[in-house]
Amino acid sequence: MSGKAQVVLITGTSSGFGRLIAETLARKEFHVFATMRNTKTRNAAAAHELEQLAQHESLNLQVLELDVTQDSSVEQAVNEVAAKCGRIDVLVNNAGYGIMDLSETVTVAQAQRQLDVNFFGVLRMNRAVLPVMKRQRSGLLLHVSSGGGRLAIPGMGLYCASKFAMEALAETYRYELASQGIDSVILEPGAHSTPIADKLESGEDNERKAGYGEMAKVPAQVLQLIRNSRANAQQIADKVLEIIETPAGQRKLRYRVGPGGPGVERINTLTDEIQAELLEAFGITAAAKFKAPGGSAD
């Protein structure tokens, strides 16, 4: 980067992981654009806090309005960052929320909202920044997923479905963009008690719980486990920093961080092997090999 601060665009920074990631990267002298919805209304206090922090600590941190569910909002924010800085080095797809209930209680409209944020929001963001990164022949798409992006958790069916879909997309980007010198990486946090736990939605068709017996209690039990987590959310921000600072082409596809046992890592290890076999079988191993800036395959 010839001494220039890397430009990082982060979604969903009003609280939780996103807020910590924004603060951590800004304190490490990255040029951070922290985005969130409703900066003048519901999230006005959060936006003001970040702006005050930037002023107090002389951080290169700016707050932008961005709603990942709105094409025009995404395009406006990305265009503003690109016009101001001339580049976007890292996109952290962090914005998301969850529905915690039996799958049958979740209406189709609810499910569409869940996918619109957690999946289509990522698709919108990536499509908006990729033309900039392709011109640079470099960049990092960093997707904040979950252990629920690899494991099916009763009581979290629609959330898991959205993260499964997002991970499939992120992994496909990994192979398709490698020749462009662009990395795609997935971060899978375990259970952390962040403000998102207080924003989880319930199914809107509560009558559908009839007949489920003990299973009807499971969503509340899972939620309590999340709220009881003592895991420090700062480790997620620290891992994001570590991933960004890892040289391009040397980053892993998936990083598992926090509590939840070894199951996710075991799945990741096995699927890495199977994916390599698939690429070989399709004859696209060479095409999916990362090329560092300058054109050399890594």
WOMOSUL-V611267 format. One record per residue. N is the residue number from 1. RES is the residue in three letters. D_CENTER is the distance of its C-alpha to the mean C-alpha in Angstrom with 2 decimals. Layout:
N RES D_CENTER
N RES D_CENTER
This chain:
1 MET 24.04
2 SER 27.71
3 GLY 27.12
4 LYS 24.92
5 ALA 21.81
6 GLN 18.60
7 VAL 16.86
8 VAL 13.25
9 LEU 11.55
10 ILE 8.88
11 THR 8.07
12 GLY 9.04
13 THR 11.28
14 SER 14.20
15 SER 13.85
16 GLY 12.30
17 PHE 9.60
18 GLY 9.04
19 ARG 12.82
20 LEU 13.38
21 ILE 11.16
22 ALA 13.07
23 GLU 16.33
24 THR 16.05
25 LEU 15.42
26 ALA 18.04
27 ARG 20.49
28 LYS 20.13
29 GLU 21.32
30 PHE 18.37
31 HIS 18.68
32 VAL 15.81
33 PHE 15.14
34 ALA 13.56
35 THR 13.04
36 MET 13.61
37 ARG 15.89
38 ASN 19.53
39 THR 20.21
40 LYS 23.90
41 THR 24.02
42 ARG 21.91
43 ASN 19.59
44 ALA 22.51
45 ALA 23.04
46 ALA 19.51
47 ALA 19.72
48 HIS 23.20
49 GLU 22.32
50 LEU 19.88
51 GLU 22.55
52 GLN 25.21
53 LEU 23.39
54 ALA 23.07
55 GLN 26.74
56 HIS 27.96
57 GLU 26.37
58 SER 26.75
59 LEU 23.08
60 ASN 21.83
61 LEU 19.30
62 GLN 19.37
63 VAL 18.01
64 LEU 17.49
65 GLU 17.59
66 LEU 14.87
67 ASP 14.41
68 VAL 11.80
69 THR 14.44
70 GLN 17.17
71 ASP 17.90
72 SER 20.26
73 SER 18.04
74 VAL 15.30
75 GLU 18.17
76 GLN 19.99
77 ALA 17.34
78 VAL 16.48
79 ASN 20.25
80 GLU 21.01
81 VAL 18.91
82 ALA 20.37
83 ALA 23.82
84 LYS 23.76
85 CYS 22.53
86 GLY 23.37
87 ARG 20.17
88 ILE 16.37
89 ASP 15.55
90 VAL 11.83
91 LEU 8.97
92 VAL 5.86
93 ASN 3.56
94 ASN 3.49
95 ALA 6.42
96 GLY 7.66
97 TYR 10.93
98 GLY 13.20
99 ILE 16.75
100 MET 18.90
101 ASP 22.16
102 LEU 24.20
103 SER 22.98
104 GLU 26.37
105 THR 26.13
106 VAL 23.10
107 THR 24.52
108 VAL 23.56
109 ALA 22.72
110 GLN 20.33
111 ALA 18.69
112 GLN 18.38
113 ARG 16.69
114 GLN 14.15
115 LEU 13.41
116 ASP 13.70
117 VAL 10.72
118 ASN 8.32
119 PHE 9.76
120 PHE 12.02
121 GLY 9.97
122 VAL 7.68
123 LEU 11.17
124 ARG 12.72
125 MET 10.63
126 ASN 11.08
127 ARG 14.67
128 ALA 15.32
129 VAL 14.50
130 LEU 15.81
131 PRO 19.45
132 VAL 19.21
133 MET 17.76
134 LYS 20.34
135 ARG 23.08
136 GLN 22.12
137 ARG 21.89
138 SER 19.01
139 GLY 15.35
140 LEU 12.01
141 LEU 8.89
142 LEU 6.21
143 HIS 3.37
144 VAL 2.56
145 SER 5.37
146 SER 8.81
147 GLY 12.41
148 GLY 12.77
149 GLY 11.11
150 ARG 14.30
151 LEU 16.87
152 ALA 18.48
153 ILE 19.08
154 PRO 21.98
155 GLY 21.33
156 MET 17.65
157 GLY 18.40
158 LEU 16.58
159 TYR 13.34
160 CYS 13.68
161 ALA 14.70
162 SER 11.68
163 LYS 9.38
164 PHE 12.28
165 ALA 12.36
166 MET 8.83
167 GLU 9.60
168 ALA 12.96
169 LEU 11.95
170 ALA 9.77
171 GLU 12.83
172 THR 15.22
173 TYR 13.89
174 ARG 14.51
175 TYR 18.13
176 GLU 18.78
177 LEU 17.68
178 ALA 19.22
179 SER 22.55
180 GLN 21.17
181 GLY 20.11
182 ILE 16.39
183 ASP 13.99
184 SER 10.99
185 VAL 9.38
186 ILE 7.43
187 LEU 7.19
188 GLU 8.85
189 PRO 10.08
190 GLY 13.44
191 ALA 14.98
192 HIS 14.92
193 SER 17.01
194 THR 15.05
195 PRO 16.01
196 ILE 13.73
197 ALA 16.42
198 ASP 18.96
199 LYS 17.28
200 LEU 17.06
201 GLU 19.25
202 SER 22.23
203 GLY 23.63
204 GLU 25.94
205 ASP 28.66
206 ASN 29.79
207 GLU 33.07
208 ARG 31.36
209 LYS 31.16
210 ALA 34.89
211 GLY 36.01
212 TYR 32.97
213 GLY 34.85
214 GLU 33.03
215 MET 29.81
216 ALA 29.61
217 LYS 29.09
218 VAL 26.15
219 PRO 23.30
220 ALA 24.89
221 GLN 25.32
222 VAL 21.70
223 LEU 20.70
224 GLN 23.35
225 LEU 22.07
226 ILE 18.67
227 ARG 20.60
228 ASN 22.91
229 SER 20.37
230 ARG 21.52
231 ALA 18.59
232 ASN 17.88
233 ALA 14.39
234 GLN 15.36
235 GLN 14.94
236 ILE 11.14
237 ALA 11.75
238 ASP 14.53
239 LYS 12.69
240 VAL 10.35
241 LEU 13.79
242 GLU 15.36
243 ILE 13.10
244 ILE 13.69
245 GLU 17.33
246 THR 17.81
247 PRO 19.84
248 ALA 18.55
249 GLY 19.52
250 GLN 19.63
251 ARG 16.03
252 LYS 15.42
253 LEU 13.31
254 ARG 11.90
255 TYR 12.01
256 ARG 12.93
257 VAL 13.40
258 GLY 15.52
259 PRO 17.96
260 GLY 18.40
261 GLY 20.95
262 PRO 21.12
263 GLY 20.50
264 VAL 16.94
265 GLU 18.11
266 ARG 21.21
267 ILE 19.47
268 ASN 17.38
269 THR 20.67
270 LEU 22.56
271 THR 20.24
272 ASP 20.09
273 GLU 23.87
274 ILE 24.05
275 GLN 21.74
276 ALA 23.98
277 GLU 26.96
278 LEU 25.65
279 LEU 25.12
280 GLU 28.59
281 ALA 30.14
282 PHE 28.94
283 GLY 30.18
284 ILE 26.99
285 THR 26.27
286 ALA 27.61
287 ALA 25.79
288 ALA 22.39
289 LYS 23.27
290 PHE 21.44
291 LYS 23.67
292 ALA 23.39
293 PRO 24.45
294 GLY 28.12
295 GLY 27.91
296 SER 28.56
297 ALA 26.88
298 ASP 25.30
